Amino acid sequence: MLTVGIDIGSISAKAAVIQDGQLVGSKVMLTGYNAKTAGEKVFADLLAELDLARDAPDRIVATGYGRNSVAFAHKAVTEITCHARGAHFQDPAIRSIIDIGGQDSKAITLNEAGGVRDFAMNDKCAAGTGRFLEVMARALEVDLDGFGALSLKAQNPAAISSLCTVFAESEVISLIAKGARRADIIAGIHESVAARVAAMANRVRVQAPVMMTGGVAHNIGVVKALEAKLGYPVQVSAYAQVNGAIGAACLAAA
């Protein structure tokens, strides 16, 4: 059986193909202005890379905030359920997920079958999300891809007290004016994100082993700061950004 999962997020569109219980390919691209177009393109491009015909998939499941724009999907499923199933597919031992995406963050606890036990979600404010980090990177004139490694060079992480993106940006600008080192400011930003996410995770009693998913999982500075706040290691999957799409493909095969 060949199934496809398509995850349309606020920043990126992802697709994954599972055939007979094995992940055979995945694709990530920017969502852009039109979620419907992004869904069509990420699906078509992945099939082309795998040399598969458009009618090859037996079932297609869409997820993410733009899931209802994927008209050719057989079903649309909430991203909470898909992230849980995706993490379970990658590692059945996982009992909790912390997902930090472009405009929201989630903490999810799982049962032994990969089902959702409980979850908390921050979707009302950009603080603690990928968008928050983008704004901070722009203020510091640093490439976002280098944010994580640079923060590890910090000697005295700055204190970022505001949880609001706009006010936090003002704090960063003030720190720059005072001559604070970039690495220290970035480390402080990461600690601010980790504190907010850890508080959310504690509300649903997240417990190890924990997997971190979403694009921000590739930021080693955030991962290290989060581990320090939680007090235990956080596992980062090689497929962190496409976990939701993987879960959707798994559910398509169910």
N, C-alpha and C positions, 0 to 999 in steps of 0.2 A: 504494500500500500504506500502511496506517495501523497504526502500532505504538505500544505504551505501555511505558514503563519505570517501575517502582515501586521506590523505595529506602527501606527501613525502617531508619532509624538509631536509635541509643539515645535521641537527643533529638528528632529531627524525622523526619517521613515526607515523602517527596518523590515527585512523579510528573511525567513528561514525555511529550508526544505528538509523534511524528514522522510526517509524511505526505509520501510521495514524496521523501524526502531532506531535508525542511525541518522545523525545529522550529516547531510551531504553537502550543504552549502548555506551561506548567509550573505546578506548585503545590507549596507548602510548608506544613506544619502540624505541630504538636507531636505526637509519638508517643503520649505519655501512658502509662497503665498497660497498655493492651491493644494489642499490635502488630497483631493481626489486625483489630481494629476500625479502627485508624489506616489500615491498607492499604485497607480497603473505603472509608473516608470520603474519603481523598485522591484515590482513583481516581474515585469517584462525583462529587465536587465538581468535579474538573477536566473531566470529560466534560460536566457540566452547564454549566460556564462556556463550553465550546466548542460547546455545543448538539449534542452527539453522543449517540447511543443507546448503551446498555451493550454491545450486540453489534457496535458499529461497528469496534472494533479487530480487525485480522487476527491479531495475536499480542501476547502480553503476557509480559514477562520481569521477574522480581523479583530484587532484590539487597539488600545490607545485612545487618546482623546478624539482622534479623527476616524475611529473605526466605522462609523456609520456612513462615511464617504466612500468606502470600498464596496461599491455596488455589486461587484462580481463575487464577493465572498459568500459562502453558504450560510455563515453565521457570524455574529459579532458578540464578543465576550469581554467583560470588564478586565482591565489590566491587572487588577489585584489577583484574580484567579489565574491569569496567564503567567504572571511572574512567579507565583507559587509553583505552578506545574513545571515551568522552565527550570527553576532551581532544583526541583526534585529530580528532573530528568538528568541534569548535570551531575548531581551528587545527592543520592537518596538520604544521606546522613544529615543534610541541612535541616535545621529546625526554625531558622529565622532568616529574614531577608531585610536588608536596608537598601532601598532603591532611591538614588538621587538623580532626577532627570533635569530637563531644561527648565521647567517651571513648577515642578512640585517634587516633594519627597515623600517616601512611604516607609513604614516599618510594618512587617508582616510576620506573623508566627504561623508555623505549619504543623500539621499532624504527621504521623508516620507515613501516610499515603500521599503526602504532598498537597493535601487540602488546606484551605485557609482556616485557622483557628481564630485569629483576631488580627486587626490591622488598625493603624492610625495613619492619617494622611495630612500633609500640609499643602493645601492647594489654594490658599487665600492670599498668600504673600510670597514674593520671590526670594526672601531671605532663606538661606540654607539650600539653594538650588544652583543649577548650572548657570542660570541667568544672572544670579547674584555674583558668581565668580567672574562672568564675562564683564560685568560693569566694573568690578574691582580691577580686573586686568587692564581695562581701557584707561582707568584713572591712573594706573601705575605705568602705563605704556610698556607693558610686558606681554609677550605672546602667551596666550592661555596654555598652550602645550608645555611651556617651560615653567609654569607656576609651581607645580608639585616639587620638582627637583630643586628649584631655587629656595623654596621654603625650608628645605632640610639644612640649608646653610645658616639658618637664623641663630643668633647668639642670645638675643633678648626679645622674644616675641612681643609685639605691640598689643596693647589692650584695645579691642574693638568692642565697645559697650552697646552700641545700638543694634537692634534686631531688624530695623527698617533699612532697606536697600539704599534709599535716598539719603538718610541720615548717616549710614555707615560710610557711604561714598564721601560725605562731607568730612567725616572723621579721618578717612584715609588722606584726603587732600590736605587737611590740617597737619597730619603726621609728616607728609612729604615736605611741607613748608618748614617744619621744625627740623628737617634734616635726618629723619629716621631712615635706617637702612631698608632697602626694598625687601630683602629677605625676611627681616623682622616684621615688617608690615604684612607680608604675605602669610607668614606663619600665624600671625594674630588673626588674620581673616579666616584661615583654615580652622583655628581653634574656635572661632565664633560659629562657623558652620557646624563643626563637630558637636559643640555644646547644644545647639538647637536640635540637631538630629538625635543626639543621645537622649535628650529629654523626651522626645517623641517616642523613641524606642522603649524607654523605660515605662511609659504609660501602658504599653501592651505586653510588658514583661518579656522582651526579647531575650533569648538565651542562646548560648553557643551549642553547636557550631552555627556561625552566622556567615551568610554570603552577601557581599555587596554587589549590586547591579546598577545599571544606568551609566551614562557617559562619564559622570564624575568619579566613578570607580577607578578610572585610569589616572586620577590625580593622586600620586603617592603621598602628598602632603596631607590631603583630607583623610586618606585611609589611616595614616599614622596617628593623626590627631583624634580620629574616631576611636581607634584602638585604645588610646590613652584614656579617653573618657569612659569607655565601656569596661575596660579592665581585662579584656581578652582579645585574642587574634580575630581578625576579620578576613575571610577568604574572598579573594577577587578572582572571578572567572575570566578565562580568556575570551569568553563570549558575553561579557558583562552588558554591553550595549544592546545585544540582540536577544537577551534573555526572555523578554516578553513575547517576541516573535517565535522563539523556540517553544515556549509554553503554548502559544496559540496553535502551532503545528501539531504539538502533542495532543491537544484537546480535539483537533480535527480528526485525529486517528482513533479517538475513543468511541 
